[in-house]
Every structure is written in C-alpha cells, then in structure tokens.
Amino acid sequence: MSRLLKSAVFLLAVLLSGALGFSSALSSLPPVSTAAVQVDVDLTEKTRETEPEERPSATDIEVEIVRREHTPGTPLRVLIYHTHTYEAYEPDFEGQYTPTERWRTADSDYNVVHVGAEIARILREEYGMVVVHDDTAFEPPWLDTAYQRSLEALENYTARGETFDLYLDVHRDAYVQGSFAENTVDAGGAPAARLMLLVGDGSGTFGGQAFAQKPDWEKNLARAQCITDAVNAMAPGLCRPVSVKTGRYNQHVSTGALLAEVGNNVNSLREALNAAAYLARAIGETAGGNQAYPQNTVENQ
C-alpha cells in the first residue's frame, strides 16, 4: 500500500472515531424538557400608529384651508382615505394575507382599505352621500413620511376644485397590553372592534418650530364628539372617548377633518368591519357630525 493511501486510511479512521465519540456524548446528555420553555407572545405593536404623530417636511407647506358649509337638502360629500394604507389586523381563518411586515399588508382586501370601502358603501347606499374612496398607498417608500404624501393628495383634490364636507382618514390602532378594558363590544349580537376618533390641535412642533398652519380643531372636536355619541347610542361602549393630540394629522386642510381608528392589530378584520358599519351609520345619522343624533341618551364609555 502506498504511503499516500496509508495516510488517507489513517485520517478516515480518526474522523470516524471522533464522530462516534461525539454521538456517544450526546446520548449521555439528559433530555431537554419542553415544559421549562415558555414563549411570551407580545401582541403589542412596537410603534403605536399615532406616534410619532406625523412627519411633515422641514418646510411647512402653506395650503389652502377648505371651509365648506354643507347646504341642507344636498348630498353630503365625503372623502375617505388611508395615510397608513397597509395597516391590517390579526389574521384568522377568513383573513389570511401575505404580510409586508407583521400586521401590515399591501393586499387591499385585508387592510384598512377594505374597512374604508365598507364605510363608503354604507354611506352611498343607505344615505345617498357622494363618497370618494381614495385607496392610494401612501406608505411606500417610507412609513414616516406617509403624511406628506397624503397631504399632497388632499391638496390635489382642492386644486381640482373638489371639496368635501368630511375628510376621514381611516386607520387601524396599535394594541398596547392592558390599555383597553375591552377589545370588542357586543354590537347587535356580533363582536365589534372598538372605535376611536382622533383630533389634532396643531400645538406640537416639528424640528423645534411650531406649525405655521393649525387645524380648526375645536370644530373638528365638536363633530368627532357628535359622531362618537351617535355610535355609543347605537352600541354602548363601542366608541372610546375622542382623543385630542398635539399633531395636525393633515386636519388643517379643512374644517371637517377627522382621523378614525377602527380596531387594533389584535382584532380580526371581521370585527373591524362590524365596527365600521356603526361608524358609517353614525356619520350618516348626524350628517357627518353636523347634527346631534336624536336618540343619543348614552354617555361615552
């Protein structure tokens, strides 16, 4: 046998011996107990959708403020859009989707665009309103600058002479452990995700400077409260108290601009759609928050 062949045989013997020794060592180890392993599932989204409140450009853009007064007897004009277009819900058997990241998807059948479409459908079919549902994806390429792109869209509507009685930016809230007493409410015998309307007063700053234009937030607040009261009259506790924050959320473009949080990321799409129906009917019954709901006898819960 040649010297080279002898060396190869010797090396192979060494390797086999080591492998057998390693296998023997593994077999002598105690079994791993899976009972000692606890997986903590955190349902809290890492960043709440309204924090940071908005990321406008460094130069505050001057926009024409729309002050449209609704004429009684004419159809209400409503614009529904979604600054955070990819916000989605907890997947379930009827809501499986391809995520762009956890609780977000570009598939409009499963994100907040579907919720906005349901609100638009009810307002058109049941209340005869003129509804524009803008399903433009404002999130790409960066979530932090989505408000800049949705503001440009609002400015484009105004530039074309299209004004609305209500501008509704429909979102999905972010769940925070222990922050919601109830995640759903029994509404007409079905579980519905809780709602919340958000109003920005524009008192905050960006880059250390105050916003040059601020929303007419007290008028927006009055309309948000009117709609909230109507929802809770129909389904007690479904709508949480109106949230007032220091951002603008593009609500400086009109005297009738609101942000609606329809459920959170722990809710299912079905629960969100159930809630959306009540939000739509509250808007319809109050003419977009311009008049009190006649059956409102239930306080905010």
C-alpha positions in Angstrom: 0.0 0.0 0.0 1.4 3.4 -1.0 2.3 6.0 1.7 -0.4 8.3 0.4 -3.1 5.6 0.7 -2.0 4.7 4.2 -2.3 8.3 5.3 -5.8 8.6 3.9 -6.9 5.4 5.7 -5.5 6.7 9.0 -7.3 10.1 8.6 -10.6 8.4 7.9 -10.2 6.2 11.0 -9.6 9.3 13.2 -12.7 11.0 11.8 -14.9 8.0 12.4 -13.6 7.6 15.9 -14.4 11.3 16.7 -17.9 11.1 15.3 -18.7 8.0 17.3 -17.4 9.7 20.4 -19.4 12.8 19.8 -22.6 10.7 19.2 -21.9 8.8 22.5 -21.5 12.0 24.4 -24.8 13.4 23.0 -26.7 10.2 24.0 -25.4 10.6 27.6 -26.9 14.1 28.0 -30.2 14.4 29.9 -33.3 15.0 27.7 -34.4 18.6 27.1 -37.6 19.4 29.0 -40.0 21.5 26.8 -42.1 22.2 29.9 -39.4 24.6 31.1 -39.6 26.7 27.8 -42.2 29.5 27.9 -42.9 31.5 24.8 -44.1 35.0 25.7 -46.2 36.2 22.8 -46.2 40.0 22.7 -49.2 41.4 20.9 -48.1 45.0 21.4 -47.1 46.6 18.1 -43.6 48.0 18.6 -44.6 51.5 17.5 -48.1 53.0 18.0 -49.5 54.2 14.8 -50.0 57.7 16.0 -46.5 58.0 17.5 -44.7 59.9 16.1 -47.8 61.9 15.3 -46.7 63.0 11.9 -43.5 63.7 10.0 -44.1 66.7 7.8 -41.4 68.2 5.6 -38.9 70.5 7.3 -40.5 73.4 5.4 -44.1 73.8 6.5 -46.1 73.9 3.3 -48.8 76.6 3.1 -52.1 75.0 2.0 -55.5 76.5 1.2 -57.9 75.8 4.0 -61.2 74.4 2.8 -64.2 75.9 4.6 -67.1 74.2 3.0 -70.5 74.7 4.6 -73.0 71.9 3.8 -76.2 73.1 2.2 -79.2 71.3 3.7 -81.0 69.1 1.2 -77.9 68.4 -0.9 -76.0 65.1 -0.6 -73.1 65.2 1.8 -69.7 64.9 0.2 -67.2 62.6 1.9 -63.6 61.8 1.2 -62.2 58.6 2.8 -58.5 57.9 2.6 -55.8 56.0 4.4 -52.5 57.6 5.3 -51.2 54.3 6.8 -52.6 52.2 4.0 -51.1 48.9 4.8 -52.4 48.6 8.4 -54.0 45.2 8.8 -55.5 43.0 11.5 -54.7 39.7 13.3 -55.0 37.0 10.6 -57.8 34.4 11.2 -59.5 31.7 9.1 -61.1 34.3 6.9 -58.4 36.9 7.0 -55.2 35.2 5.9 -52.9 37.6 3.9 -49.4 38.0 2.7 -47.8 40.5 5.1 -45.3 43.2 4.2 -44.4 43.0 7.9 -46.4 41.9 11.0 -49.9 43.3 11.0 -49.4 45.1 7.6 -50.2 44.1 4.1 -50.4 45.6 0.7 -53.5 43.5 -0.1 -56.4 45.9 0.0 -58.8 43.0 0.6 -57.3 42.6 4.1 -56.0 46.0 5.2 -57.8 49.2 6.3 -58.7 49.9 2.6 -61.3 47.2 2.9 -62.7 48.9 6.1 -62.9 52.2 4.2 -64.7 50.5 1.3 -67.4 49.2 3.7 -67.9 52.7 5.2 -68.1 54.2 1.7 -70.6 51.5 0.6 -73.0 52.2 3.5 -72.8 56.0 3.2 -73.6 55.7 -0.5 -76.3 53.0 -0.4 -78.1 53.9 2.8 -77.6 57.7 3.0 -77.2 58.8 -0.7 -73.9 60.5 0.1 -71.3 61.4 -2.6 -68.3 59.4 -1.4 -64.8 59.3 -2.9 -62.8 56.5 -1.5 -59.1 57.1 -2.3 -57.2 53.8 -1.9 -53.8 55.2 -2.8 -50.9 53.5 -1.0 -49.3 56.4 0.9 -46.9 54.3 3.0 -44.3 53.5 0.4 -41.4 54.1 0.3 -41.3 55.1 4.0 -43.9 55.0 6.7 -42.5 58.0 8.5 -43.3 60.3 5.5 -46.7 58.9 4.7 -48.5 62.1 6.0 -46.5 64.2 3.4 -47.9 62.1 0.6 -51.5 62.0 1.8 -51.3 65.8 2.3 -50.2 66.2 -1.3 -53.3 64.1 -2.3 -55.6 66.4 -0.3 -54.0 69.5 -1.9 -54.6 67.9 -5.4 -58.3 67.5 -4.7 -58.5 71.2 -3.7 -56.6 72.3 -6.7 -59.1 70.5 -8.9 -61.9 72.2 -7.2 -63.1 69.1 -5.3 -64.1 69.9 -1.8 -65.8 67.7 0.8 -67.9 68.1 3.9 -66.0 65.4 5.7 -62.4 64.2 5.3 -62.0 60.9 7.0 -58.6 59.3 7.4 -59.3 55.7 8.4 -56.6 53.8 10.4 -56.1 50.7 12.5 -54.9 51.4 16.0 -52.0 49.7 17.7 -52.7 47.4 20.7 -50.9 48.2 23.9 -51.0 45.5 26.6 -53.6 46.4 29.3 -54.6 49.7 27.7 -58.1 48.6 26.5 -60.6 47.5 29.1 -62.5 45.6 26.4 -61.1 44.8 23.0 -64.5 44.1 21.5 -68.1 45.1 22.2 -71.2 43.1 21.6 -72.9 45.1 18.8 -76.2 43.7 17.6 -75.2 40.2 18.7 -71.8 40.3 17.0 -68.3 41.2 18.3 -67.2 44.6 17.0 -63.8 46.2 17.4 -63.7 49.3 19.4 -63.6 52.7 17.6 -61.9 56.0 18.4 -61.9 59.3 16.7 -58.7 61.4 16.9 -58.4 65.2 16.6 -55.1 67.1 16.3 -54.9 70.6 17.7 -51.6 71.5 16.0 -50.0 72.7 19.2 -47.0 70.5 18.7 -43.7 71.3 16.9 -41.6 69.8 14.2 -37.9 70.4 14.1 -38.3 72.7 17.1 -40.7 75.0 15.2 -44.4 75.4 15.7 -46.7 74.5 12.8 -47.3 77.6 10.6 -50.9 76.4 10.0 -53.1 74.8 12.7 -56.3 73.0 12.4 -59.6 74.5 13.4 -59.5 71.7 16.0 -62.4 72.8 18.2 -64.9 72.5 15.2 -63.3 69.1 14.4 -63.6 68.1 18.0 -67.3 69.0 18.1 -68.0 66.9 15.1 -65.9 64.0 16.4 -67.9 64.1 19.7 -71.2 64.2 17.9 -70.3 61.1 15.9 -68.9 59.3 19.0 -72.1 60.0 20.9 -74.1 58.6 18.0 -72.0 55.4 17.8 -72.4 54.8 21.6 -76.2 55.4 21.3 -76.4 52.6 18.8 -73.9 50.3 20.6 -73.0 51.4 24.1 -69.2 51.5 24.7 -68.3 50.8 21.1 -66.5 54.1 20.6 -63.8 55.2 23.1 -63.6 58.9 24.1 -62.3 61.3 21.5 -58.5 61.6 21.6 -57.0 65.1 21.2 -53.3 65.2 20.3 -50.8 67.8 19.5 -50.1 66.9 15.9 -52.1 68.0 12.9 -52.7 64.8 11.0 -53.4 66.9 7.9 -56.6 68.2 9.6 -55.5 71.8 8.9 -56.7 71.4 5.3 -60.4 71.6 6.2 -62.9 72.4 9.0 -64.3 68.9 8.7 -61.3 66.6 9.0 -61.1 63.6 11.4 -58.9 60.5 11.9 -60.8 57.3 12.8 -59.1 54.3 14.5 -61.1 51.2 13.6 -60.0 48.4 16.0 -56.4 47.5 16.6 -53.9 44.8 15.5 -55.3 42.2 17.9 -58.8 42.5 16.3 -59.8 40.4 13.3 -60.9 42.0 10.0 -64.4 40.8 10.6 -64.6 42.6 14.0 -63.3 45.8 12.3 -65.9 45.5 9.6 -68.6 45.1 12.2 -67.5 48.3 13.8 -67.1 50.1 10.5 -70.8 49.7 9.9 -71.7 51.5 13.1 -69.2 54.3 12.3 -70.7 54.8 8.9 -74.3 54.9 10.2 -73.3 57.4 12.9 -71.8 59.6 10.2 -74.9 59.2 8.1 -77.4 59.9 11.0 -75.5 63.0 12.1 -74.8 64.4 8.6 -71.1 64.0 9.2 -71.2 65.2 12.8 -73.1 68.4 11.9 -76.2 67.5 13.9 -77.0 65.6 17.1 -78.2 62.0 17.0 -81.8 62.2 18.1 -81.7 59.0 20.1 -78.5 59.9 21.9 -79.1 59.0 25.6 -76.0 57.1 26.3 -72.9 58.7 27.7 -69.4 57.9 26.4 -67.9 54.8 27.9 
